[in-house]
Amino acid sequence: VSVYGQLDMSQARLMVLETCSVASLVPRWPADGLLLPAAANGSLLEAFESPTLSSAGGQYQLCWCDSSFAPCTEAEDFHVTLGTLTVVGPRPLFQDRTCVSGERCDIHGLLGTHSSDD
């Protein structure tokens, strides 16, 4: 997952949560929801990256914390919603389908965010 934009990170951190300021960590999100800096120009952050994402598809909140007022280590420290992040993919994650090796396998009816049978 890559998030691009500009944010002064001299005293700030971002976390992906279901709901800002609530202990609502997104299951299977890397680094417990913290977006890790990928590119910076001084204290101006230009990109965030996380390794391969295996969280369920859905709408999540980008939550901001000012480290001059809070430790920015717990979900409850991230009170400000900067925006939403849409993860395209299956939801719920565990939807069983069976295919036979060596034969054509058409998978239909998967539920998810921004998914279709096409």
C-alpha positions in Angstrom: 0.0 0.0 0.0 1.4 3.4 -0.9 -0.1 6.7 0.1 1.1 9.9 -1.5 0.8 13.5 -0.4 2.6 16.1 1.7 2.5 16.3 5.4 4.9 18.0 7.9 6.1 15.1 10.0 8.3 17.0 12.4 5.7 16.3 15.2 3.1 14.1 13.5 2.2 10.4 12.8 -0.5 8.7 10.8 -2.4 5.5 11.6 -5.0 3.6 9.7 -8.0 2.8 11.9 -11.7 1.8 11.5 -12.6 4.9 13.6 -10.2 7.6 14.7 -9.4 7.9 18.5 -11.0 4.4 19.2 -9.1 1.2 19.7 -10.2 -0.1 16.4 -7.0 -1.5 14.8 -7.5 -2.9 11.3 -6.9 -6.7 11.5 -3.8 -7.8 9.5 -2.7 -4.2 8.7 1.2 -4.0 8.9 2.9 -2.2 11.7 -0.4 -2.1 13.8 -1.8 0.5 11.5 1.1 3.0 11.6 2.0 4.4 8.1 5.8 4.3 7.8 7.6 7.0 6.0 8.9 6.0 2.5 10.1 9.3 1.2 10.8 12.5 3.1 12.2 15.9 2.2 13.4 17.2 5.6 10.4 16.9 7.8 8.0 17.2 4.9 6.7 13.6 4.2 5.9 12.9 0.6 4.9 9.2 0.7 4.0 6.3 3.0 4.5 2.7 2.2 3.5 -0.6 3.9 4.5 -4.0 2.8 2.1 -6.4 1.2 -1.4 -5.8 2.6 -3.6 -8.7 3.6 -6.4 -6.7 5.4 -10.0 -7.0 4.2 -11.3 -4.6 1.6 -13.2 -1.6 2.9 -13.1 2.0 3.9 -10.7 3.0 6.6 -9.8 6.3 8.3 -6.4 8.0 8.0 -5.9 9.3 11.5 -3.4 12.0 12.6 -1.6 12.5 15.9 0.5 15.5 17.0 3.4 14.1 19.0 3.9 17.4 20.9 0.6 16.7 22.7 0.4 12.9 22.9 2.8 9.9 22.7 1.2 8.8 19.4 1.7 5.1 20.3 -1.9 4.0 20.9 -5.0 4.2 18.6 -6.6 6.5 21.2 -3.9 9.2 20.6 -5.0 9.6 16.9 -8.0 12.0 17.2 -8.0 13.8 13.8 -9.4 12.3 10.6 -7.3 13.4 7.6 -9.3 11.4 5.1 -10.4 7.9 4.1 -8.4 5.1 2.5 -10.2 2.6 0.3 -8.8 -0.9 0.2 -10.1 -2.8 -2.8 -10.4 -6.5 -2.1 -12.4 -9.3 -0.6 -14.5 -8.7 2.6 -14.8 -10.9 4.6 -11.4 -12.5 4.0 -12.5 -16.1 4.5 -14.7 -17.1 1.6 -14.0 -20.7 0.7 -14.0 -21.8 -2.9 -12.8 -25.2 -4.3 -11.0 -25.7 -7.6 -9.6 -28.9 -9.1 -5.9 -28.9 -10.2 -5.5 -28.9 -14.0 -9.1 -27.9 -14.7 -10.6 -24.5 -15.5 -11.8 -22.8 -12.3 -14.3 -20.0 -12.4 -14.8 -18.2 -9.1 -18.0 -16.2 -8.7 -19.9 -14.6 -5.8 -16.9 -13.3 -3.8 -18.0 -10.4 -1.6 -15.8 -7.4 -1.3 -15.1 -3.7 -1.8 -15.2 -2.5 -5.4 -15.4 -6.1 -6.7 -17.5 -7.5 -9.5 -18.0 -10.8 -11.4 -16.3 -9.4 -14.5 
